[in-house]
Amino acid sequence: MELESFRKKLKKQKYGLVGNHSAVQVCQWTKNSLNNNGDCWKSKFYGVDSHRCCQTSVSLFNCENKCLHCWRNTDYTISNEVENPGDPKELIDGLIDERKRLLNGYGGNVKTSKKKFQEALKPNFFTFSLTGEATLYPRLGEMIEELRKRKIITFLVTNGLNPERIRELAKRKQLPTQFTISLNTSNKSLYDLWHRSSKQDAWKKLNECLSLMKKLKGKTRRAIRLNLVKKDLEDKGFIGQLSNMEDIHVKEYVKLILKAAPDFIHVDGFKSIGSARERMSWRKMPNFNEVKEFAEKLQKELKSKGYKIMGEEKRSAVVLISNKKRNELKINKP
């Protein structure tokens, strides 16, 4: 009964539900792109199409963590295991159909580009980043493989707690186009407070996954994502004073980043949206200049390894650091 109640709430929040553990949602940047009102930072940095992006979950009610900054309602978490995993091909078809349904009203909107709308009905980019932990879906590799056959780009964003699944993907040549680990804290003490993980060895597993990322050089595009949260000067309590962007964190982050040796580093500002608003106020959101200042400190420490600031997007408060050449940023194939 509890699960059915959650499903009803998600439908009200404009999630398109597929099977018993998957969903799609049309993000604001897809809507903006359809109305020629700007594209997502992924489009600016990597050349992907915002209007053809399918923002997906294959583990709707499953995650090991209950992160304080997460925009999803962590009360929706049922377990660390996806039960009765659906068939990958059927899920892909269902997610595309649900996305079409969610986009239906844009076909008659006078502001919408007719060309983009028709293209949007055939997504060429799946990002496993909507909610839940995608690596808990046991048939993820099959799904990525099927999407590749359909010439669809895949982004996998993970909490890094399941390195064995990443090894499996690598062994079976089912790695995504781009593999991203969320690295939101720079030390174990902060991690335990921040992520509230159900895994006793979560910090150890995260570090194992970071080391694994280094070994995947040339097999997939690799990224580290930092979601920065600043102190709330008006709140002297625990949450108000919690931050991951003090100077002391810079060198700690650098050590972890070098362990992974990623191709890309996304330095991103926390957004007080969704259920995150119940845990962290808007005052904990760093502005673009604060995010860029932190990114510059990181880049300075990483300069000897060839990392440079390669892009920025003020509207999303995100900065891209990379050791790749500019012509290597764009994605040419799935």
NUBAMI-377016 format. One line per 2 residues: number of its first residue (from 1); for each residue x, y, z of C-alpha. Coordinates in steps of 0.2 Angstrom, whole numbers, padded with zeros to 4 digits, always signed. Layout:
<recs>
NUM	X/Y/Z | ...
</recs>
This chain:
<recs>
1	+0000/+0000/+0000 | +0014/+0012/+0004
3	+0022/+0009/-0013 | +0006/+0012/-0022
5	+0004/+0029/-0012 | +0022/+0034/-0018
7	+0018/+0030/-0036 | +0002/+0041/-0035
9	+0013/+0055/-0028 | +0026/+0053/-0042
11	+0012/+0053/-0056 | +0006/+0070/-0048
13	+0024/+0076/-0050 | +0024/+0072/-0069
15	+0034/+0057/-0068 | +0030/+0044/-0082
17	+0030/+0027/-0073 | +0035/+0012/-0083
19	+0035/-0006/-0076 | +0037/-0007/-0057
21	+0054/+0001/-0055 | +0057/+0014/-0070
23	+0052/+0031/-0074 | +0055/+0046/-0085
25	+0053/+0065/-0082 | +0054/+0079/-0094
27	+0066/+0092/-0087 | +0065/+0111/-0088
29	+0080/+0112/-0100 | +0071/+0100/-0112
31	+0056/+0112/-0111 | +0067/+0127/-0113
33	+0075/+0120/-0128 | +0059/+0116/-0137
35	+0054/+0134/-0134 | +0071/+0140/-0141
37	+0074/+0147/-0123 | +0091/+0140/-0120
39	+0099/+0123/-0118 | +0106/+0112/-0104
41	+0125/+0114/-0099 | +0127/+0096/-0106
43	+0123/+0103/-0123 | +0135/+0117/-0121
45	+0149/+0107/-0115 | +0147/+0090/-0124
47	+0136/+0094/-0139 | +0121/+0083/-0134
49	+0103/+0089/-0139 | +0093/+0095/-0124
51	+0076/+0093/-0133 | +0081/+0074/-0136
53	+0086/+0070/-0119 | +0077/+0056/-0110
55	+0080/+0059/-0091 | +0077/+0041/-0084
57	+0077/+0031/-0068 | +0078/+0012/-0068
59	+0078/+0010/-0049 | +0064/+0022/-0044
61	+0063/+0016/-0026 | +0080/+0010/-0023
63	+0096/+0019/-0016 | +0108/+0015/-0003
65	+0109/+0033/+0003 | +0098/+0047/+0009
67	+0108/+0062/+0004 | +0104/+0078/+0013
69	+0106/+0088/-0004 | +0095/+0076/-0014
71	+0080/+0084/-0023 | +0070/+0068/-0022
73	+0059/+0063/-0008 | +0070/+0050/+0001
75	+0055/+0043/+0010 | +0052/+0034/-0007
77	+0067/+0023/-0004 | +0060/+0005/-0002
79	+0076/-0005/-0002 | +0094/-0008/-0010
81	+0088/-0020/-0022 | +0077/-0019/-0038
83	+0064/-0033/-0037 | +0057/-0041/-0052
85	+0068/-0032/-0064 | +0060/-0028/-0081
87	+0066/-0032/-0098 | +0078/-0019/-0105
89	+0070/-0018/-0122 | +0053/-0016/-0115
91	+0058/-0003/-0103 | +0067/+0007/-0117
93	+0051/+0007/-0127 | +0040/+0011/-0112
95	+0051/+0025/-0107 | +0051/+0033/-0124
97	+0032/+0031/-0126 | +0029/+0039/-0108
99	+0040/+0053/-0113 | +0030/+0056/-0129
101	+0015/+0057/-0118 | +0022/+0070/-0107
103	+0028/+0080/-0122 | +0011/+0079/-0131
105	+0005/+0097/-0126 | +0020/+0105/-0134
107	+0015/+0100/-0151 | +0002/+0113/-0151
109	+0011/+0127/-0142 | +0015/+0142/-0153
111	+0031/+0145/-0145 | +0038/+0127/-0148
113	+0049/+0124/-0163 | +0040/+0111/-0174
115	+0056/+0104/-0180 | +0063/+0101/-0162
117	+0046/+0094/-0157 | +0047/+0081/-0170
119	+0065/+0077/-0166 | +0061/+0076/-0147
121	+0049/+0062/-0150 | +0064/+0051/-0155
123	+0077/+0054/-0141 | +0095/+0051/-0144
125	+0101/+0053/-0127 | +0097/+0043/-0111
127	+0104/+0049/-0094 | +0102/+0038/-0079
129	+0101/+0052/-0066 | +0083/+0055/-0062
131	+0081/+0047/-0046 | +0087/+0031/-0037
133	+0104/+0022/-0040 | +0104/+0015/-0057
135	+0118/+0002/-0054 | +0105/-0007/-0043
137	+0096/-0012/-0058 | +0104/-0029/-0062
139	+0101/-0028/-0081 | +0108/-0011/-0083
141	+0122/-0017/-0095 | +0109/-0025/-0106
143	+0100/-0009/-0107 | +0115/+0001/-0111
145	+0120/-0011/-0125 | +0102/-0010/-0132
147	+0103/+0009/-0132 | +0120/+0008/-0141
149	+0112/-0003/-0154 | +0099/+0011/-0157
151	+0113/+0024/-0158 | +0107/+0032/-0142
153	+0120/+0041/-0131 | +0120/+0035/-0112
155	+0126/+0045/-0097 | +0127/+0035/-0081
157	+0127/+0045/-0064 | +0131/+0034/-0049
159	+0134/+0036/-0031 | +0150/+0024/-0033
161	+0144/+0011/-0020 | +0143/-0003/-0032
163	+0161/-0005/-0041 | +0157/-0023/-0044
165	+0143/-0018/-0056 | +0155/-0006/-0065
167	+0168/-0020/-0067 | +0154/-0031/-0074
169	+0149/-0018/-0087 | +0167/-0016/-0092
171	+0170/-0035/-0093 | +0155/-0037/-0104
173	+0159/-0021/-0114 | +0143/-0013/-0109
175	+0150/+0003/-0101 | +0140/+0019/-0105
177	+0145/+0033/-0116 | +0150/+0043/-0101
179	+0152/+0037/-0083 | +0150/+0049/-0069
181	+0153/+0047/-0050 | +0145/+0059/-0038
183	+0158/+0065/-0026 | +0149/+0076/-0014
185	+0160/+0075/+0001 | +0179/+0075/+0003
187	+0182/+0065/+0019 | +0173/+0050/+0028
189	+0167/+0060/+0043 | +0158/+0072/+0031
191	+0152/+0058/+0020 | +0144/+0049/+0035
193	+0134/+0065/+0040 | +0129/+0070/+0023
195	+0124/+0054/+0014 | +0116/+0044/+0028
197	+0121/+0028/+0019 | +0113/+0011/+0024
199	+0130/+0003/+0018 | +0142/+0001/+0032
201	+0157/+0001/+0021 | +0150/+0015/+0009
203	+0166/+0026/+0010 | +0177/+0011/+0006
205	+0166/+0006/-0008 | +0166/+0024/-0015
207	+0185/+0025/-0015 | +0186/+0008/-0023
209	+0175/+0015/-0037 | +0186/+0030/-0039
211	+0201/+0019/-0041 | +0192/+0008/-0054
213	+0188/+0024/-0064 | +0206/+0027/-0067
215	+0208/+0009/-0074 | +0194/+0013/-0087
217	+0203/+0026/-0096 | +0200/+0024/-0115
219	+0185/+0013/-0112 | +0172/+0026/-0108
221	+0171/+0045/-0105 | +0174/+0047/-0086
223	+0168/+0061/-0075 | +0167/+0067/-0057
225	+0153/+0078/-0051 | +0155/+0089/-0036
227	+0138/+0096/-0029 | +0143/+0111/-0019
229	+0134/+0117/-0003 | +0139/+0132/+0007
231	+0135/+0137/+0025 | +0119/+0146/+0029
233	+0125/+0161/+0039 | +0108/+0163/+0047
235	+0106/+0146/+0053 | +0119/+0141/+0067
237	+0112/+0123/+0068 | +0120/+0107/+0061
239	+0112/+0109/+0044 | +0115/+0127/+0042
241	+0134/+0125/+0046 | +0136/+0110/+0035
243	+0147/+0114/+0020 | +0158/+0105/+0007
245	+0166/+0120/+0000 | +0178/+0127/+0013
247	+0196/+0129/+0009 | +0201/+0114/+0019
249	+0190/+0103/+0007 | +0200/+0108/-0009
251	+0216/+0098/-0005 | +0205/+0083/+0001
253	+0195/+0084/-0015 | +0211/+0085/-0026
255	+0217/+0069/-0018 | +0201/+0059/-0022
257	+0200/+0066/-0040 | +0218/+0061/-0043
259	+0214/+0043/-0037 | +0200/+0043/-0051
261	+0210/+0053/-0064 | +0194/+0058/-0073
263	+0192/+0066/-0090 | +0180/+0079/-0084
265	+0176/+0087/-0067 | +0159/+0095/-0065
267	+0159/+0108/-0052 | +0141/+0111/-0048
269	+0131/+0122/-0036 | +0117/+0114/-0025
271	+0099/+0118/-0030 | +0086/+0120/-0016
273	+0072/+0111/-0026 | +0060/+0097/-0024
275	+0062/+0088/-0007 | +0079/+0096/-0004
277	+0070/+0112/+0001 | +0064/+0103/+0017
279	+0082/+0099/+0022 | +0092/+0114/+0015
281	+0086/+0131/+0012 | +0090/+0142/-0003
283	+0103/+0151/+0007 | +0114/+0136/+0006
285	+0114/+0138/-0013 | +0131/+0145/-0019
287	+0130/+0157/-0033 | +0139/+0155/-0049
289	+0154/+0166/-0044 | +0156/+0156/-0028
291	+0156/+0140/-0038 | +0168/+0147/-0050
293	+0180/+0152/-0036 | +0180/+0135/-0029
295	+0183/+0127/-0046 | +0198/+0139/-0049
297	+0205/+0133/-0033 | +0203/+0115/-0038
299	+0210/+0119/-0055 | +0226/+0127/-0048
301	+0230/+0112/-0038 | +0226/+0100/-0053
303	+0236/+0111/-0065 | +0251/+0100/-0065
305	+0241/+0086/-0072 | +0235/+0096/-0086
307	+0218/+0101/-0080 | +0210/+0117/-0086
309	+0194/+0126/-0084 | +0186/+0122/-0101
311	+0168/+0129/-0099 | +0155/+0137/-0088
313	+0136/+0139/-0088 | +0130/+0153/-0077
315	+0112/+0149/-0077 | +0116/+0132/-0070
317	+0130/+0137/-0059 | +0142/+0124/-0066
319	+0160/+0124/-0071 | +0169/+0111/-0082
321	+0187/+0106/-0078 | +0195/+0094/-0090
323	+0212/+0088/-0096 | +0206/+0084/-0113
325	+0208/+0095/-0129 | +0193/+0106/-0134
327	+0189/+0096/-0149 | +0188/+0080/-0138
329	+0174/+0088/-0127 | +0160/+0084/-0140
331	+0152/+0067/-0140 | +0153/+0060/-0158
333	+0145/+0043/-0155 | +0136/+0033/-0142
</recs>
